[in-house]
């Protein structure tokens, strides 16, 4: 019970800090500028979503069932070595795509030092990923919660001071810090060593095992977030920067909720399912999924009823149209969270192929609905596309989970 309170409070506080940051930036950059900034924020979410080479959940899962200290340390070293190789590949990719990043993400020419800065922070995020996984696997929930609260507090304060001091243009250098600041509070949380051991990584097909797991993350980040960058570019050309910013208010609010739920899945749900994979049945699973929906529906209803006030308090004046987008995203997020619940269930039992199908479907269905739905209004065009995407995805995932339980019974 105490662990649940720690997790809930830290997640709630982090969500509040994220919303405060969004409001400060929305007010500072205005209706036109916020949409462009949201593009950069989406890019950072993709980059740092690949922390540890996409193997964060793999490491948490393996450490949660590892009781030998040597094996514990070896698991961390293997994944860290994999992340180092991945960092090398990412460096080459960013060097080759610098012009495309300037066109679609930064919207202006940027120095090579900005790319180097992001890569350095990505390396630090790999170290943080190892410490976070070790902390969660050892059951040090309080320390993890405090690191999340501390990192969010420092980041939020930094953004506010930057904007109030008239240096808002430097926000592009500050935003990546949100992904690494919690490491300040976890530096002594793990007594073992984080070693670079490429020999161990390539022995016994460990690299292949990690890649198979991380492929889910790669496909997921390409399928929806990366595709969404180009959808936003098309949307901006059709309806203008003001409509883009109003749409992005709803998107960033949704992203904040999904970040909250994603961390819950990684910190609580995945370790729980991994430890109890042979002990739960379809009825227990269904009750937990239903409990999740029952927790979300009242919150979403309150936000929807007071959407005008919520948008004004979070983002300031000038974004009144955003509440029209918000209703589609609030409902779509219910089905998205339920689909993710199914996804993490399948991950815990190593059903990677079915999870890959889900990750692929997100982007394919979203783009297809965005392009071909017979609606011409800018709000319903993206609103229905998002909602229907996750209704369809949830139906697929529910069938996959039921087929797994049915096979277990047979």
KAVENMO-V260073 format. One record per residue. N is the residue number from 1. RES is the residue in three letters. SS is DSSP state (A for helix, B for strand, O for the rest). BURIAL is + if it has 16 or more other C-alpha atoms within 10 Angstrom, else -. Layout:
# KAVENMO-V260073
((N & RES & SS & BURIAL) (N & RES & SS & BURIAL))
This chain:
# KAVENMO-V260073
((1 & UNK & O & -) (2 & UNK & A & -) (3 & UNK & A & -) (4 & UNK & A & -) (5 & UNK & A & -) (6 & UNK & A & +) (7 & UNK & A & +) (8 & UNK & A & -) (9 & UNK & A & -) (10 & UNK & A & +) (11 & UNK & A & +) (12 & UNK & A & -) (13 & UNK & A & +) (14 & UNK & A & +) (15 & UNK & A & +) (16 & UNK & A & +) (17 & UNK & A & +) (18 & UNK & A & +) (19 & UNK & A & +) (20 & UNK & A & +) (21 & UNK & A & +) (22 & UNK & A & +) (23 & UNK & A & +) (24 & UNK & A & +) (25 & UNK & A & +) (26 & UNK & A & +) (27 & UNK & A & +) (28 & UNK & A & +) (29 & UNK & A & +) (30 & UNK & A & +) (31 & UNK & A & +) (32 & UNK & A & +) (33 & UNK & A & +) (34 & UNK & A & +) (35 & UNK & A & +) (36 & UNK & A & +) (37 & UNK & A & +) (38 & UNK & A & +) (39 & UNK & A & +) (40 & UNK & A & +) (41 & UNK & A & +) (42 & UNK & A & +) (43 & UNK & A & +) (44 & UNK & A & +) (45 & UNK & A & +) (46 & UNK & A & +) (47 & UNK & A & +) (48 & UNK & A & +) (49 & UNK & O & +) (50 & UNK & O & +) (51 & UNK & A & +) (52 & UNK & A & +) (53 & UNK & A & +) (54 & UNK & A & +) (55 & UNK & O & +) (56 & UNK & A & +) (57 & UNK & A & +) (58 & UNK & A & +) (59 & UNK & A & +) (60 & UNK & A & +) (61 & UNK & A & +) (62 & UNK & A & +) (63 & UNK & A & +) (64 & UNK & A & +) (65 & UNK & O & -) (66 & UNK & O & +) (67 & UNK & O & -) (68 & UNK & O & -) (69 & UNK & A & -) (70 & UNK & A & -) (71 & UNK & A & -) (72 & UNK & A & +) (73 & UNK & A & +) (74 & UNK & A & +) (75 & UNK & A & +) (76 & UNK & A & +) (77 & UNK & A & +) (78 & UNK & A & +) (79 & UNK & A & +) (80 & UNK & A & +) (81 & UNK & A & +) (82 & UNK & A & +) (83 & UNK & A & +) (84 & UNK & A & +) (85 & UNK & A & -) (86 & UNK & A & +) (87 & UNK & A & +) (88 & UNK & A & -) (89 & UNK & A & -) (90 & UNK & A & +) (91 & UNK & A & -) (92 & UNK & A & -) (93 & UNK & A & -) (94 & UNK & A & -) (95 & UNK & A & -) (96 & UNK & A & -) (97 & UNK & O & -) (98 & UNK & A & +) (99 & UNK & A & -) (100 & UNK & A & -) (101 & UNK & A & +) (102 & UNK & A & -) (103 & UNK & A & -) (104 & UNK & A & +) (105 & UNK & A & +) (106 & UNK & A & +) (107 & UNK & O & -) (108 & UNK & O & -) (109 & UNK & O & -) (110 & UNK & O & -) (111 & UNK & O & -) (112 & UNK & A & -) (113 & UNK & A & -) (114 & UNK & A & -) (115 & UNK & A & -) (116 & UNK & A & -) (117 & UNK & A & -) (118 & UNK & A & +) (119 & UNK & A & +) (120 & UNK & A & -) (121 & UNK & A & +) (122 & UNK & A & +) (123 & UNK & A & +) (124 & UNK & A & +) (125 & UNK & A & +) (126 & UNK & A & +) (127 & UNK & A & +) (128 & UNK & A & +) (129 & UNK & A & +) (130 & UNK & A & +) (131 & UNK & A & +) (132 & UNK & A & +) (133 & UNK & A & +) (134 & UNK & A & +) (135 & UNK & A & +) (136 & UNK & A & +) (137 & UNK & A & +) (138 & UNK & O & -) (139 & UNK & O & -) (140 & UNK & O & -) (141 & UNK & A & +) (142 & UNK & A & +) (143 & UNK & A & +) (144 & UNK & A & +) (145 & UNK & A & +) (146 & UNK & A & +) (147 & UNK & A & +) (148 & UNK & A & +) (149 & UNK & A & +) (150 & UNK & A & +) (151 & UNK & A & +) (152 & UNK & A & +) (153 & UNK & A & +) (154 & UNK & A & -) (155 & UNK & A & +) (156 & UNK & A & +) (157 & UNK & A & -) (158 & UNK & A & +) (159 & UNK & A & +) (160 & UNK & A & -) (161 & UNK & A & -) (162 & UNK & A & +) (163 & UNK & A & +) (164 & UNK & A & -) (165 & UNK & O & -) (166 & UNK & O & -) (167 & UNK & O & -) (168 & UNK & A & +) (169 & UNK & A & -) (170 & UNK & A & -) (171 & UNK & A & -) (172 & UNK & A & -) (173 & UNK & A & -) (174 & UNK & A & -) (175 & UNK & A & +) (176 & UNK & A & +) (177 & UNK & A & +) (178 & UNK & A & +) (179 & UNK & A & +) (180 & UNK & O & +) (181 & UNK & A & +) (182 & UNK & A & +) (183 & UNK & A & +) (184 & UNK & A & -) (185 & UNK & A & +) (186 & UNK & O & +) (187 & UNK & O & -) (188 & UNK & O & -) (189 & UNK & O & +) (190 & UNK & O & +) (191 & UNK & O & -) (192 & UNK & O & -) (193 & UNK & O & -) (194 & UNK & O & +) (195 & UNK & O & -) (196 & UNK & O & +) (197 & UNK & O & +) (198 & UNK & A & +) (199 & UNK & A & -) (200 & UNK & A & +) (201 & UNK & A & +) (202 & UNK & A & -) (203 & UNK & A & -) (204 & UNK & A & -) (205 & UNK & A & -) (206 & UNK & A & +) (207 & UNK & A & +) (208 & UNK & A & -) (209 & UNK & A & -) (210 & UNK & A & +) (211 & UNK & A & +) (212 & UNK & A & -) (213 & UNK & A & +) (214 & UNK & A & +) (215 & UNK & A & +) (216 & UNK & A & +) (217 & UNK & A & +) (218 & UNK & A & +) (219 & UNK & A & +) (220 & UNK & A & +) (221 & UNK & A & +) (222 & UNK & A & +) (223 & UNK & A & +) (224 & UNK & A & +) (225 & UNK & A & +) (226 & UNK & A & +) (227 & UNK & A & +) (228 & UNK & A & +) (229 & UNK & A & +) (230 & UNK & A & -) (231 & UNK & A & +) (232 & UNK & A & +) (233 & UNK & A & +) (234 & UNK & A & -) (235 & UNK & A & +) (236 & UNK & A & +) (237 & UNK & A & -) (238 & UNK & A & -) (239 & UNK & A & -) (240 & UNK & O & -) (241 & UNK & A & +) (242 & UNK & A & +) (243 & UNK & A & +) (244 & UNK & A & +) (245 & UNK & A & +) (246 & UNK & A & +) (247 & UNK & A & +) (248 & UNK & A & +) (249 & UNK & A & +) (250 & UNK & A & +) (251 & UNK & A & +) (252 & UNK & A & +) (253 & UNK & A & +) (254 & UNK & A & +) (255 & UNK & A & +) (256 & UNK & A & +) (257 & UNK & A & +) (258 & UNK & A & +) (259 & UNK & A & +) (260 & UNK & A & +) (261 & UNK & A & +) (262 & UNK & A & +) (263 & UNK & A & -) (264 & UNK & A & -) (265 & UNK & A & +) (266 & UNK & A & +) (267 & UNK & A & +) (268 & UNK & A & +) (269 & UNK & A & +) (270 & UNK & A & +) (271 & UNK & A & +) (272 & UNK & A & -) (273 & UNK & A & +) (274 & UNK & A & +) (275 & UNK & A & -) (276 & UNK & O & -) (277 & UNK & O & -) (278 & UNK & O & -) (279 & UNK & O & -) (280 & UNK & O & -) (281 & UNK & O & -) (282 & UNK & A & -) (283 & UNK & A & -) (284 & UNK & A & -) (285 & UNK & A & +) (286 & UNK & A & -) (287 & UNK & A & -) (288 & UNK & A & -) (289 & UNK & A & +) (290 & UNK & A & -) (291 & UNK & A & -) (292 & UNK & A & -) (293 & UNK & A & -) (294 & UNK & A & -) (295 & UNK & A & -) (296 & UNK & A & -) (297 & UNK & A & -) (298 & UNK & A & -) (299 & UNK & A & -) (300 & UNK & A & +) (301 & UNK & A & -) (302 & UNK & A & -) (303 & UNK & A & +) (304 & UNK & A & +) (305 & UNK & A & -) (306 & UNK & O & -) (307 & UNK & A & +) (308 & UNK & A & +) (309 & UNK & A & -) (310 & UNK & A & -) (311 & UNK & A & +) (312 & UNK & A & +) (313 & UNK & A & -) (314 & UNK & A & +) (315 & UNK & A & +) (316 & UNK & O & +) (317 & UNK & O & -) (318 & UNK & O & -) (319 & UNK & O & +) (320 & UNK & O & -) (321 & UNK & O & +) (322 & UNK & A & +) (323 & UNK & A & +) (324 & UNK & A & +) (325 & UNK & A & +) (326 & UNK & A & +) (327 & UNK & A & +) (328 & UNK & A & +) (329 & UNK & A & +) (330 & UNK & A & +) (331 & UNK & A & +) (332 & UNK & A & +) (333 & UNK & A & +) (334 & UNK & A & +) (335 & UNK & A & +) (336 & UNK & A & +) (337 & UNK & A & +) (338 & UNK & A & +) (339 & UNK & A & +) (340 & UNK & A & +) (341 & UNK & A & +) (342 & UNK & A & +) (343 & UNK & A & +) (344 & UNK & A & +) (345 & UNK & A & +) (346 & UNK & A & +) (347 & UNK & A & +) (348 & UNK & A & +) (349 & UNK & O & -) (350 & UNK & O & -) (351 & UNK & O & +) (352 & UNK & A & +) (353 & UNK & A & -) (354 & UNK & A & +) (355 & UNK & A & +) (356 & UNK & A & +) (357 & UNK & A & +) (358 & UNK & A & +) (359 & UNK & A & +) (360 & UNK & A & +) (361 & UNK & A & +) (362 & UNK & A & +) (363 & UNK & A & +) (364 & UNK & A & -) (365 & UNK & A & +) (366 & UNK & A & +) (367 & UNK & A & +) (368 & UNK & A & -) (369 & UNK & A & +) (370 & UNK & A & +) (371 & UNK & A & -) (372 & UNK & A & -) (373 & UNK & O & -) (374 & UNK & O & -) (375 & UNK & O & -) (376 & UNK & O & -) (377 & UNK & O & -) (378 & UNK & A & -) (379 & UNK & A & +) (380 & UNK & A & +) (381 & UNK & A & +) (382 & UNK & A & +) (383 & UNK & A & +) (384 & UNK & A & +) (385 & UNK & A & +) (386 & UNK & A & +) (387 & UNK & A & +) (388 & UNK & A & +) (389 & UNK & A & +) (390 & UNK & A & +) (391 & UNK & A & +) (392 & UNK & A & +) (393 & UNK & A & +) (394 & UNK & A & +) (395 & UNK & A & -) (396 & UNK & A & +) (397 & UNK & A & +) (398 & UNK & A & +) (399 & UNK & A & -) (400 & UNK & A & +) (401 & UNK & A & +) (402 & UNK & A & -) (403 & UNK & A & -) (404 & UNK & A & -) (405 & UNK & A & -) (406 & UNK & A & -) (407 & UNK & A & -) (408 & UNK & A & -) (409 & UNK & A & -) (410 & UNK & O & -))
